[in-house]
Amino acid sequence: MRIVTPEQMRNIEDESEKLGVSRKQLMENAGKKLAEFIDGHCRKDTDKKVVFLVGTGNNGGDCFVSAGILSDMGYKNINMVLVCGMPKTELAKEMYNRVSGRVNVHENYQLCISEADIIVDGIFGTGFHGKPDKKISDIFSLCENAYKIAVDIPSGADSRNGTFSAFRADETLTFGFIKSGMTQYPLKDLCGKITVADIGIPEKAVDVSEKEYILTERKDFSDFPPKRKSTSHKGTFGKVLIIAGSNLMRGAGFFAVSGALRSGAGLVQLATVEKCIDTVSVLAPEATFIEMSNDNNGFMRFEPKKLNFKKYDAVVIGCGMGVTPETVELTKFVVENSEVPIIIDADGINCIVSDIDILLKKKTDIILTPHAGEMVRLLNAVSDKLYENGTHNWTVEELSGKRLHSAIMLASAYNIIVVLKGAGTIITDGKRIAVNPTGNAGMSRGGSGDILAGMIGTIAGQGYSPFKSAYIGAYMHGLAGDIAAEKLTQEAMLPRDIINCLSDSFRRIK
């Protein structure tokens, strides 16, 4: 499903005008869709009290159109609160004049809101920046008892990045396309159920030449999983090398191996220390192993002669590996020498932070899979290159409001795939952006990310492009997590349950 930034939406509207569908027509179409949406919630009970909270811009214009249509349909109790005063845009003024005198306009908004059955939020649109003032925040605080519908996007939201400071909707009716910020938290949660309304934008008007955003759907990877012919053998479905684990983090090796095996790999080989092999060989005997010697703390030594990348179709490195001078050298060796796709996760990411320009020496595609903390370390490692005025000190708090921007920036700078994990996982190569809709908070446990790394390794090893491998892996990983939560609850589910539910996720997509 296509998603757009607010800038792209404005360009689409400009192009639509050139193609003969004016902004006025789009507004009228949006107002009609909104009226039908409200009517559906009222179940055609024309005695329901509907209150529109209206701003001064074109979002308010959509509301005026809708209010007029509802009045024509026989609704007797249609009310408007001009929250910021009279409309200011020419289109909004025209639509207000059409409906003026036919619906109720209130000054005493407190009484009006307190008696509402449905409240429609049309104060601010996708161009809003900043924070609503106290008056508007106070108005929103009065809306709790009614059913709340947001027009295009909840007021007070940043439609690009997903930050939010005001209205909590039960449902959001968005026009044309989901806006990019609506895929990110906290905004996604505060939109409630999102419905996309077709308002007649010509297909030719959709200009995504600069960057293409999608919300991943099953149809985006209809060719997955690869078909299994009767003549298939273990080499048919990819050979994956996983370099992971240590004495104290043996589970990481197991989770990465299991994610790869359960995603359909023909052969998975784990390079790790003896104690990790002892554990994983019992829990996942289908894997094979390369024994790496360890230092006094149980972390792998740098032994490049034991690794022959030409035997594999993908390499995964980092899960539970630890960060030592030797694992740093090991990670650099993989980046500089592998000619098959590399997935770098967890400690592999931490190992390149001290010399991130090693990524410029790659011979193949690289997929980084950072969580928020690892992403901040990466961004701070390259900030002097990304900012003309010197370094920029990123924090996890700042990142939460700039996830899309930061992922695109890092991917573009190093020509890599970035999988920024978290609610609404972002996958980007700098020009294409996929946002993952699956997954839940029950997956917020150590080990879940290791499973994802192994899964992406298998999919890349089966010949899918790195970008596609990453978004398929994220989708399937989240879907297995959702199934685990259905069976066990988010509170009780564990990463091992994600592995066990991968078979169910394959059944669902089939």
Phi, psi and omega in degrees: 000129181289138170236158185224155171276163177300326178294317178297322181296320177296320178295321179297319179294322177299314182292324177300319179299317180296331182270006173102000176249103188285165175298326177298316179294320177298320178295316179296319178296318179296316179298322178295315178298321179294318179299317179296322180295315179295316179301321178297322179287329178281351184053040176062020174279098187286358175271352179299142178267118180249127180243122175264124171267111194245136175264192185266352186257200185289339173298320175296324177301318176303320181293319179298316178301312181299316180299318179297319180294317178298322176298317178297332180280355176104005177291129188263347189230062179260126188230145177235135172247113179279086191298322184247016181099192184293153180298150185245327180283154183298319180295316180297320178299316180298316182290328176294316180297328178295322188261347183302133181089347181259343178229166183278133174246127190247142168262321178277077187292335182298311179294318180301312183291320185296338182257006186285144169272319179228131175247129181249119183267107177231037185281302182241147179255206186286347181271002184290139173224150178103214184221134179301147180285176186298321180302313182291320176300321178295321177299314180299326181292344179271357191266005192296332188273348181261167172279129192248124179242127176264140180266112180071308178201144179301137182298140179095000184267152170268107188287348177273313191253345176093006175283160194204145180217010187216263197284133175252113184264152168279324177215152175235127173259108183254148191257127176083298184210153169294137179274146191305320181295338182286352177269354185246154178267148011275351186301318182304318180293322185276353172284340189069211177287131182257128175240134179261127180255130175282119181247020172086024177290125179299141181301325181291344181280348186280102183254107177239033186296328182283305180217142180247123180250136172225151167261113192302133175232165180304322183294344179285348176218054182293345179269009179244141358282162179297146181292144181254103178280159181294340180268005182294155174221179187298335178284345183291328189249025170094139175247123187243129173261128177242124178251105190198166173087164177198178181303319185267351181229059182287328181299327180299318177298316180298314183295318179295316178298315183293321176300320179291314181296314184288349177266000172109010180299144178283326180211133177234125179241131181253122173264117185196182181278165187303313184295326177291321176299318180303321181284309187291327181295334177279317184279333180220072185292350178289339180283160169244172193221151167239119182276122176257140176288162183234159176277186184295342180261004176088015178260153183299144170270162179276105182230075187299333183294343179276354186244121178237096188294341182293345180279351191238165177255347176198154179233132174245132181221140168127330189298118177062022187277336185084161179241105177225167177306325182282324176288332174296314178297322179297315180296317178298321180299317179298313182299319185280341190241335181290137175251006173249158185307141181243131173251119182251121184231159166051240183294338173298320176295315180298332180287335181264353182300323182290341180210068187292339179293354173301334179296336179287346181263008183294152177251002187208184178283141179236135176244119174261138183236066184279147162273182188302314181298318179292324179295319178299318178298319178297314182296319179291333178289335183245006187299327180293338179270334185268342183240124184296328185268022178105199187284157176229125184269098180286148172233163178298324180297316179294319180302322184301334178262000184223036184297311180298311182302313185291320180295317178297317182298313182291317180298319181292321184296327186241008179053054181230173171262130175248128174248095181274104187286163181130181179298121187075051181310133182255131177239124182210148169252011181102329179247325177251139181229125173244136177246130185272129182266352185265166177108166184203173185291342177293345179275359182281067180218148177302130181114332181299318181293328177296321178298314180300317180301315178296321179296314179297323177302316179296314184295318176296322179291343177270004172102001176285152180298153181304317179298314180293321178302319183292316183281333172294313181301315180296319181295312182293321178299312179294322179296317176298322177295322178293321178294319177299319179294323177299320184280322194239351189079153179296328182290321188265341183293151179232164178306324179299333178288330174298315177301313183294337181264000177298325178297323178292323180293323176295320177299318182294317182286340176280000000 
